Amino acid sequence: MVTTLGNHITDFDATPSNTVNSRLHGGYIKGCVDQFELADTANGDIHHVFKIPVDAVLHSVKFASDDLGTAGTVDIGFYSKSADGTYVAVDINAIASLIDVNAGAVAETEMRFEAAGIETAAQTAWELAGLAARPAYGDLYISLTTPTGTTAAGTVSLKIQYAE
């Protein structure tokens, strides 16, 4: 019988023990929930939903929506906020891309690994957003973008969990 150790156990068992990042083992999980009416949208419309620290580790992103008409897709990704108060796209589909919201209601679905592979599970938000280095600003915004506009208004729910 073979016994193997996970990364954290290897670090804890080392002599002297190695520090384990609390965002990955033993940290606090925070959650955000928003339910809102999304108006009929045009191509490229943006709805900013949550603000999270750039160093947060995103564990879960759940999306649900009503049927939003006869056309429409939704991306979930990251924006930053500049000093002048405008929002700047960082990676608009880093979390999920082209969610079909026009063929019927979307039941609550886990989207965290829809666009990014499982190898990103321990990445910080800034790494998941594709940035080459930690940015000087402290927060990223999780936002919905409609690459293809919708044709009807409806309820959208977004839930996230992250550790910081």
PyMOL CGO cylinders between C-alpha atoms (Angstrom):
from pymol import cmd
from pymol.cgo import CYLINDER

trace = [
    CYLINDER, 0.00, 0.00, 0.00, 1.33, 3.45, -1.00, 0.3, 1, 1, 1, 1, 1, 1,
    CYLINDER, 1.33, 3.45, -1.00, 0.89, 6.49, 1.24, 0.3, 1, 1, 1, 1, 1, 1,
    CYLINDER, 0.89, 6.49, 1.24, 1.32, 9.95, -0.23, 0.3, 1, 1, 1, 1, 1, 1,
    CYLINDER, 1.32, 9.95, -0.23, 1.09, 13.40, 1.32, 0.3, 1, 1, 1, 1, 1, 1,
    CYLINDER, 1.09, 13.40, 1.32, -0.70, 16.47, 0.00, 0.3, 1, 1, 1, 1, 1, 1,
    CYLINDER, -0.70, 16.47, 0.00, 1.23, 19.72, -0.35, 0.3, 1, 1, 1, 1, 1, 1,
    CYLINDER, 1.23, 19.72, -0.35, -0.04, 21.15, 2.93, 0.3, 1, 1, 1, 1, 1, 1,
    CYLINDER, -0.04, 21.15, 2.93, 0.74, 18.03, 4.97, 0.3, 1, 1, 1, 1, 1, 1,
    CYLINDER, 0.74, 18.03, 4.97, 4.23, 17.95, 3.46, 0.3, 1, 1, 1, 1, 1, 1,
    CYLINDER, 4.23, 17.95, 3.46, 4.69, 21.57, 4.55, 0.3, 1, 1, 1, 1, 1, 1,
    CYLINDER, 4.69, 21.57, 4.55, 3.28, 20.95, 8.06, 0.3, 1, 1, 1, 1, 1, 1,
    CYLINDER, 3.28, 20.95, 8.06, 5.42, 17.81, 8.54, 0.3, 1, 1, 1, 1, 1, 1,
    CYLINDER, 5.42, 17.81, 8.54, 8.67, 19.45, 7.38, 0.3, 1, 1, 1, 1, 1, 1,
    CYLINDER, 8.67, 19.45, 7.38, 11.32, 20.15, 10.02, 0.3, 1, 1, 1, 1, 1, 1,
    CYLINDER, 11.32, 20.15, 10.02, 11.13, 23.02, 10.61, 0.3, 1, 1, 1, 1, 1, 1,
    CYLINDER, 11.13, 23.02, 10.61, 7.57, 23.28, 9.29, 0.3, 1, 1, 1, 1, 1, 1,
    CYLINDER, 7.57, 23.28, 9.29, 6.96, 25.47, 6.28, 0.3, 1, 1, 1, 1, 1, 1,
    CYLINDER, 6.96, 25.47, 6.28, 4.41, 28.26, 6.28, 0.3, 1, 1, 1, 1, 1, 1,
    CYLINDER, 4.41, 28.26, 6.28, 1.14, 27.37, 4.59, 0.3, 1, 1, 1, 1, 1, 1,
    CYLINDER, 1.14, 27.37, 4.59, -0.83, 30.18, 2.94, 0.3, 1, 1, 1, 1, 1, 1,
    CYLINDER, -0.83, 30.18, 2.94, -4.02, 30.69, 4.98, 0.3, 1, 1, 1, 1, 1, 1,
    CYLINDER, -4.02, 30.69, 4.98, -5.98, 31.43, 1.78, 0.3, 1, 1, 1, 1, 1, 1,
    CYLINDER, -5.98, 31.43, 1.78, -5.33, 27.79, 0.86, 0.3, 1, 1, 1, 1, 1, 1,
    CYLINDER, -5.33, 27.79, 0.86, -5.50, 26.04, 4.26, 0.3, 1, 1, 1, 1, 1, 1,
    CYLINDER, -5.50, 26.04, 4.26, -7.38, 27.22, 7.34, 0.3, 1, 1, 1, 1, 1, 1,
    CYLINDER, -7.38, 27.22, 7.34, -8.35, 30.66, 6.07, 0.3, 1, 1, 1, 1, 1, 1,
    CYLINDER, -8.35, 30.66, 6.07, -11.72, 32.36, 6.27, 0.3, 1, 1, 1, 1, 1, 1,
    CYLINDER, -11.72, 32.36, 6.27, -14.20, 31.79, 3.48, 0.3, 1, 1, 1, 1, 1, 1,
    CYLINDER, -14.20, 31.79, 3.48, -16.26, 34.81, 2.53, 0.3, 1, 1, 1, 1, 1, 1,
    CYLINDER, -16.26, 34.81, 2.53, -19.35, 34.77, 0.40, 0.3, 1, 1, 1, 1, 1, 1,
    CYLINDER, -19.35, 34.77, 0.40, -21.27, 37.26, -1.68, 0.3, 1, 1, 1, 1, 1, 1,
    CYLINDER, -21.27, 37.26, -1.68, -24.76, 36.83, -3.11, 0.3, 1, 1, 1, 1, 1, 1,
    CYLINDER, -24.76, 36.83, -3.11, -26.56, 39.16, -5.48, 0.3, 1, 1, 1, 1, 1, 1,
    CYLINDER, -26.56, 39.16, -5.48, -29.89, 38.74, -7.20, 0.3, 1, 1, 1, 1, 1, 1,
    CYLINDER, -29.89, 38.74, -7.20, -30.92, 41.47, -9.60, 0.3, 1, 1, 1, 1, 1, 1,
    CYLINDER, -30.92, 41.47, -9.60, -33.10, 42.28, -12.56, 0.3, 1, 1, 1, 1, 1, 1,
    CYLINDER, -33.10, 42.28, -12.56, -30.98, 42.46, -15.68, 0.3, 1, 1, 1, 1, 1, 1,
    CYLINDER, -30.98, 42.46, -15.68, -32.56, 44.75, -18.26, 0.3, 1, 1, 1, 1, 1, 1,
    CYLINDER, -32.56, 44.75, -18.26, -32.69, 43.91, -21.95, 0.3, 1, 1, 1, 1, 1, 1,
    CYLINDER, -32.69, 43.91, -21.95, -29.03, 44.36, -22.90, 0.3, 1, 1, 1, 1, 1, 1,
    CYLINDER, -29.03, 44.36, -22.90, -27.05, 45.34, -25.98, 0.3, 1, 1, 1, 1, 1, 1,
    CYLINDER, -27.05, 45.34, -25.98, -23.85, 43.75, -27.26, 0.3, 1, 1, 1, 1, 1, 1,
    CYLINDER, -23.85, 43.75, -27.26, -21.03, 44.60, -24.85, 0.3, 1, 1, 1, 1, 1, 1,
    CYLINDER, -21.03, 44.60, -24.85, -23.16, 45.80, -21.92, 0.3, 1, 1, 1, 1, 1, 1,
    CYLINDER, -23.16, 45.80, -21.92, -21.51, 45.34, -18.50, 0.3, 1, 1, 1, 1, 1, 1,
    CYLINDER, -21.51, 45.34, -18.50, -23.00, 44.75, -15.05, 0.3, 1, 1, 1, 1, 1, 1,
    CYLINDER, -23.00, 44.75, -15.05, -20.48, 44.98, -12.16, 0.3, 1, 1, 1, 1, 1, 1,
    CYLINDER, -20.48, 44.98, -12.16, -21.54, 42.66, -9.34, 0.3, 1, 1, 1, 1, 1, 1,
    CYLINDER, -21.54, 42.66, -9.34, -18.84, 42.06, -6.68, 0.3, 1, 1, 1, 1, 1, 1,
    CYLINDER, -18.84, 42.06, -6.68, -15.60, 43.63, -5.45, 0.3, 1, 1, 1, 1, 1, 1,
    CYLINDER, -15.60, 43.63, -5.45, -12.95, 41.22, -4.12, 0.3, 1, 1, 1, 1, 1, 1,
    CYLINDER, -12.95, 41.22, -4.12, -9.33, 41.67, -3.01, 0.3, 1, 1, 1, 1, 1, 1,
    CYLINDER, -9.33, 41.67, -3.01, -6.74, 40.99, -5.74, 0.3, 1, 1, 1, 1, 1, 1,
    CYLINDER, -6.74, 40.99, -5.74, -5.12, 38.41, -3.42, 0.3, 1, 1, 1, 1, 1, 1,
    CYLINDER, -5.12, 38.41, -3.42, -8.36, 36.48, -2.80, 0.3, 1, 1, 1, 1, 1, 1,
    CYLINDER, -8.36, 36.48, -2.80, -8.54, 32.84, -3.90, 0.3, 1, 1, 1, 1, 1, 1,
    CYLINDER, -8.54, 32.84, -3.90, -11.84, 32.32, -5.70, 0.3, 1, 1, 1, 1, 1, 1,
    CYLINDER, -11.84, 32.32, -5.70, -13.39, 28.96, -4.76, 0.3, 1, 1, 1, 1, 1, 1,
    CYLINDER, -13.39, 28.96, -4.76, -16.87, 29.08, -6.25, 0.3, 1, 1, 1, 1, 1, 1,
    CYLINDER, -16.87, 29.08, -6.25, -18.89, 31.12, -8.75, 0.3, 1, 1, 1, 1, 1, 1,
    CYLINDER, -18.89, 31.12, -8.75, -22.51, 30.08, -9.20, 0.3, 1, 1, 1, 1, 1, 1,
    CYLINDER, -22.51, 30.08, -9.20, -24.72, 31.62, -11.89, 0.3, 1, 1, 1, 1, 1, 1,
    CYLINDER, -24.72, 31.62, -11.89, -28.46, 31.31, -12.56, 0.3, 1, 1, 1, 1, 1, 1,
    CYLINDER, -28.46, 31.31, -12.56, -30.85, 33.31, -14.71, 0.3, 1, 1, 1, 1, 1, 1,
    CYLINDER, -30.85, 33.31, -14.71, -34.32, 33.49, -16.13, 0.3, 1, 1, 1, 1, 1, 1,
    CYLINDER, -34.32, 33.49, -16.13, -34.74, 32.98, -19.86, 0.3, 1, 1, 1, 1, 1, 1,
    CYLINDER, -34.74, 32.98, -19.86, -33.48, 36.36, -21.13, 0.3, 1, 1, 1, 1, 1, 1,
    CYLINDER, -33.48, 36.36, -21.13, -35.18, 36.29, -24.51, 0.3, 1, 1, 1, 1, 1, 1,
    CYLINDER, -35.18, 36.29, -24.51, -34.45, 34.95, -27.96, 0.3, 1, 1, 1, 1, 1, 1,
    CYLINDER, -34.45, 34.95, -27.96, -30.80, 36.02, -28.04, 0.3, 1, 1, 1, 1, 1, 1,
    CYLINDER, -30.80, 36.02, -28.04, -28.03, 36.60, -25.55, 0.3, 1, 1, 1, 1, 1, 1,
    CYLINDER, -28.03, 36.60, -25.55, -24.86, 35.28, -23.99, 0.3, 1, 1, 1, 1, 1, 1,
    CYLINDER, -24.86, 35.28, -23.99, -23.10, 36.23, -20.77, 0.3, 1, 1, 1, 1, 1, 1,
    CYLINDER, -23.10, 36.23, -20.77, -19.40, 36.26, -19.84, 0.3, 1, 1, 1, 1, 1, 1,
    CYLINDER, -19.40, 36.26, -19.84, -18.17, 36.42, -16.24, 0.3, 1, 1, 1, 1, 1, 1,
    CYLINDER, -18.17, 36.42, -16.24, -14.81, 38.06, -15.67, 0.3, 1, 1, 1, 1, 1, 1,
    CYLINDER, -14.81, 38.06, -15.67, -12.75, 40.79, -14.07, 0.3, 1, 1, 1, 1, 1, 1,
    CYLINDER, -12.75, 40.79, -14.07, -12.57, 44.58, -14.24, 0.3, 1, 1, 1, 1, 1, 1,
    CYLINDER, -12.57, 44.58, -14.24, -10.51, 47.08, -12.28, 0.3, 1, 1, 1, 1, 1, 1,
    CYLINDER, -10.51, 47.08, -12.28, -11.50, 50.59, -11.24, 0.3, 1, 1, 1, 1, 1, 1,
    CYLINDER, -11.50, 50.59, -11.24, -9.20, 53.44, -12.26, 0.3, 1, 1, 1, 1, 1, 1,
    CYLINDER, -9.20, 53.44, -12.26, -8.47, 56.55, -10.19, 0.3, 1, 1, 1, 1, 1, 1,
    CYLINDER, -8.47, 56.55, -10.19, -11.01, 58.55, -12.21, 0.3, 1, 1, 1, 1, 1, 1,
    CYLINDER, -11.01, 58.55, -12.21, -13.79, 56.09, -11.25, 0.3, 1, 1, 1, 1, 1, 1,
    CYLINDER, -13.79, 56.09, -11.25, -14.10, 54.33, -14.60, 0.3, 1, 1, 1, 1, 1, 1,
    CYLINDER, -14.10, 54.33, -14.60, -14.05, 50.57, -14.87, 0.3, 1, 1, 1, 1, 1, 1,
    CYLINDER, -14.05, 50.57, -14.87, -11.42, 48.95, -17.07, 0.3, 1, 1, 1, 1, 1, 1,
    CYLINDER, -11.42, 48.95, -17.07, -11.66, 45.43, -18.49, 0.3, 1, 1, 1, 1, 1, 1,
    CYLINDER, -11.66, 45.43, -18.49, -8.94, 43.10, -17.19, 0.3, 1, 1, 1, 1, 1, 1,
    CYLINDER, -8.94, 43.10, -17.19, -10.27, 39.78, -18.55, 0.3, 1, 1, 1, 1, 1, 1,
    CYLINDER, -10.27, 39.78, -18.55, -14.00, 39.81, -19.25, 0.3, 1, 1, 1, 1, 1, 1,
    CYLINDER, -14.00, 39.81, -19.25, -14.34, 36.02, -19.61, 0.3, 1, 1, 1, 1, 1, 1,
    CYLINDER, -14.34, 36.02, -19.61, -11.72, 34.70, -17.18, 0.3, 1, 1, 1, 1, 1, 1,
    CYLINDER, -11.72, 34.70, -17.18, -14.37, 32.81, -15.20, 0.3, 1, 1, 1, 1, 1, 1,
    CYLINDER, -14.37, 32.81, -15.20, -17.00, 31.84, -17.80, 0.3, 1, 1, 1, 1, 1, 1,
    CYLINDER, -17.00, 31.84, -17.80, -17.69, 32.63, -21.41, 0.3, 1, 1, 1, 1, 1, 1,
    CYLINDER, -17.69, 32.63, -21.41, -20.70, 32.63, -23.68, 0.3, 1, 1, 1, 1, 1, 1,
    CYLINDER, -20.70, 32.63, -23.68, -23.26, 31.32, -21.17, 0.3, 1, 1, 1, 1, 1, 1,
    CYLINDER, -23.26, 31.32, -21.17, -26.42, 30.79, -23.25, 0.3, 1, 1, 1, 1, 1, 1,
    CYLINDER, -26.42, 30.79, -23.25, -29.24, 32.73, -21.56, 0.3, 1, 1, 1, 1, 1, 1,
    CYLINDER, -29.24, 32.73, -21.56, -31.68, 32.64, -24.49, 0.3, 1, 1, 1, 1, 1, 1,
    CYLINDER, -31.68, 32.64, -24.49, -32.60, 28.96, -24.77, 0.3, 1, 1, 1, 1, 1, 1,
    CYLINDER, -32.60, 28.96, -24.77, -34.43, 28.90, -21.41, 0.3, 1, 1, 1, 1, 1, 1,
    CYLINDER, -34.43, 28.90, -21.41, -33.74, 29.61, -17.78, 0.3, 1, 1, 1, 1, 1, 1,
    CYLINDER, -33.74, 29.61, -17.78, -30.28, 28.64, -16.51, 0.3, 1, 1, 1, 1, 1, 1,
    CYLINDER, -30.28, 28.64, -16.51, -30.45, 26.58, -13.31, 0.3, 1, 1, 1, 1, 1, 1,
    CYLINDER, -30.45, 26.58, -13.31, -27.86, 27.49, -10.70, 0.3, 1, 1, 1, 1, 1, 1,
    CYLINDER, -27.86, 27.49, -10.70, -24.60, 26.20, -12.17, 0.3, 1, 1, 1, 1, 1, 1,
    CYLINDER, -24.60, 26.20, -12.17, -21.03, 26.20, -10.85, 0.3, 1, 1, 1, 1, 1, 1,
    CYLINDER, -21.03, 26.20, -10.85, -18.96, 28.31, -13.26, 0.3, 1, 1, 1, 1, 1, 1,
    CYLINDER, -18.96, 28.31, -13.26, -15.59, 28.58, -11.45, 0.3, 1, 1, 1, 1, 1, 1,
    CYLINDER, -15.59, 28.58, -11.45, -13.87, 26.13, -13.79, 0.3, 1, 1, 1, 1, 1, 1,
    CYLINDER, -13.87, 26.13, -13.79, -15.87, 26.79, -16.95, 0.3, 1, 1, 1, 1, 1, 1,
    CYLINDER, -15.87, 26.79, -16.95, -13.18, 28.93, -18.57, 0.3, 1, 1, 1, 1, 1, 1,
    CYLINDER, -13.18, 28.93, -18.57, -10.16, 28.14, -16.38, 0.3, 1, 1, 1, 1, 1, 1,
    CYLINDER, -10.16, 28.14, -16.38, -8.84, 24.65, -15.70, 0.3, 1, 1, 1, 1, 1, 1,
    CYLINDER, -8.84, 24.65, -15.70, -8.56, 22.90, -12.36, 0.3, 1, 1, 1, 1, 1, 1,
    CYLINDER, -8.56, 22.90, -12.36, -4.87, 23.84, -12.24, 0.3, 1, 1, 1, 1, 1, 1,
    CYLINDER, -4.87, 23.84, -12.24, -6.00, 27.39, -11.37, 0.3, 1, 1, 1, 1, 1, 1,
    CYLINDER, -6.00, 27.39, -11.37, -7.72, 26.30, -8.12, 0.3, 1, 1, 1, 1, 1, 1,
    CYLINDER, -7.72, 26.30, -8.12, -5.06, 27.90, -5.88, 0.3, 1, 1, 1, 1, 1, 1,
    CYLINDER, -5.06, 27.90, -5.88, -4.47, 31.04, -7.97, 0.3, 1, 1, 1, 1, 1, 1,
    CYLINDER, -4.47, 31.04, -7.97, -5.18, 34.48, -6.59, 0.3, 1, 1, 1, 1, 1, 1,
    CYLINDER, -5.18, 34.48, -6.59, -7.75, 36.65, -8.34, 0.3, 1, 1, 1, 1, 1, 1,
    CYLINDER, -7.75, 36.65, -8.34, -5.07, 38.70, -10.10, 0.3, 1, 1, 1, 1, 1, 1,
    CYLINDER, -5.07, 38.70, -10.10, -3.43, 35.52, -11.42, 0.3, 1, 1, 1, 1, 1, 1,
    CYLINDER, -3.43, 35.52, -11.42, -6.81, 34.12, -12.52, 0.3, 1, 1, 1, 1, 1, 1,
    CYLINDER, -6.81, 34.12, -12.52, -7.43, 37.42, -14.32, 0.3, 1, 1, 1, 1, 1, 1,
    CYLINDER, -7.43, 37.42, -14.32, -4.27, 36.79, -16.36, 0.3, 1, 1, 1, 1, 1, 1,
    CYLINDER, -4.27, 36.79, -16.36, -2.16, 39.62, -14.92, 0.3, 1, 1, 1, 1, 1, 1,
    CYLINDER, -2.16, 39.62, -14.92, 1.62, 39.09, -15.09, 0.3, 1, 1, 1, 1, 1, 1,
    CYLINDER, 1.62, 39.09, -15.09, 2.24, 40.64, -11.66, 0.3, 1, 1, 1, 1, 1, 1,
    CYLINDER, 2.24, 40.64, -11.66, 0.26, 41.71, -8.62, 0.3, 1, 1, 1, 1, 1, 1,
    CYLINDER, 0.26, 41.71, -8.62, -1.31, 45.07, -9.47, 0.3, 1, 1, 1, 1, 1, 1,
    CYLINDER, -1.31, 45.07, -9.47, -0.84, 48.19, -7.36, 0.3, 1, 1, 1, 1, 1, 1,
    CYLINDER, -0.84, 48.19, -7.36, -4.61, 48.51, -6.88, 0.3, 1, 1, 1, 1, 1, 1,
    CYLINDER, -4.61, 48.51, -6.88, -6.24, 46.39, -4.18, 0.3, 1, 1, 1, 1, 1, 1,
    CYLINDER, -6.24, 46.39, -4.18, -9.49, 45.11, -5.67, 0.3, 1, 1, 1, 1, 1, 1,
    CYLINDER, -9.49, 45.11, -5.67, -10.94, 43.45, -8.74, 0.3, 1, 1, 1, 1, 1, 1,
    CYLINDER, -10.94, 43.45, -8.74, -14.59, 43.54, -9.77, 0.3, 1, 1, 1, 1, 1, 1,
    CYLINDER, -14.59, 43.54, -9.77, -16.43, 40.39, -10.83, 0.3, 1, 1, 1, 1, 1, 1,
    CYLINDER, -16.43, 40.39, -10.83, -18.70, 41.47, -13.64, 0.3, 1, 1, 1, 1, 1, 1,
    CYLINDER, -18.70, 41.47, -13.64, -21.12, 40.17, -16.24, 0.3, 1, 1, 1, 1, 1, 1,
    CYLINDER, -21.12, 40.17, -16.24, -20.64, 41.22, -19.85, 0.3, 1, 1, 1, 1, 1, 1,
    CYLINDER, -20.64, 41.22, -19.85, -23.11, 40.43, -22.62, 0.3, 1, 1, 1, 1, 1, 1,
    CYLINDER, -23.11, 40.43, -22.62, -21.08, 39.76, -25.79, 0.3, 1, 1, 1, 1, 1, 1,
    CYLINDER, -21.08, 39.76, -25.79, -24.43, 39.12, -27.46, 0.3, 1, 1, 1, 1, 1, 1,
    CYLINDER, -24.43, 39.12, -27.46, -27.20, 41.29, -26.07, 0.3, 1, 1, 1, 1, 1, 1,
    CYLINDER, -27.20, 41.29, -26.07, -30.35, 39.81, -24.59, 0.3, 1, 1, 1, 1, 1, 1,
    CYLINDER, -30.35, 39.81, -24.59, -33.89, 40.51, -25.82, 0.3, 1, 1, 1, 1, 1, 1,
    CYLINDER, -33.89, 40.51, -25.82, -35.79, 40.40, -22.53, 0.3, 1, 1, 1, 1, 1, 1,
    CYLINDER, -35.79, 40.40, -22.53, -35.30, 41.48, -18.94, 0.3, 1, 1, 1, 1, 1, 1,
    CYLINDER, -35.30, 41.48, -18.94, -35.08, 38.85, -16.21, 0.3, 1, 1, 1, 1, 1, 1,
    CYLINDER, -35.08, 38.85, -16.21, -33.70, 37.85, -12.85, 0.3, 1, 1, 1, 1, 1, 1,
    CYLINDER, -33.70, 37.85, -12.85, -30.05, 36.88, -12.53, 0.3, 1, 1, 1, 1, 1, 1,
    CYLINDER, -30.05, 36.88, -12.53, -28.40, 35.37, -9.45, 0.3, 1, 1, 1, 1, 1, 1,
    CYLINDER, -28.40, 35.37, -9.45, -24.65, 35.30, -8.84, 0.3, 1, 1, 1, 1, 1, 1,
    CYLINDER, -24.65, 35.30, -8.84, -23.02, 33.75, -5.77, 0.3, 1, 1, 1, 1, 1, 1,
    CYLINDER, -23.02, 33.75, -5.77, -19.31, 33.58, -5.01, 0.3, 1, 1, 1, 1, 1, 1,
    CYLINDER, -19.31, 33.58, -5.01, -17.07, 32.17, -2.30, 0.3, 1, 1, 1, 1, 1, 1,
    CYLINDER, -17.07, 32.17, -2.30, -13.46, 33.19, -1.79, 0.3, 1, 1, 1, 1, 1, 1,
    CYLINDER, -13.46, 33.19, -1.79, -10.73, 33.04, 0.83, 0.3, 1, 1, 1, 1, 1, 1,
    CYLINDER, -10.73, 33.04, 0.83, -8.52, 35.94, 1.77, 0.3, 1, 1, 1, 1, 1, 1,
]
cmd.load_cgo(trace, "trace")
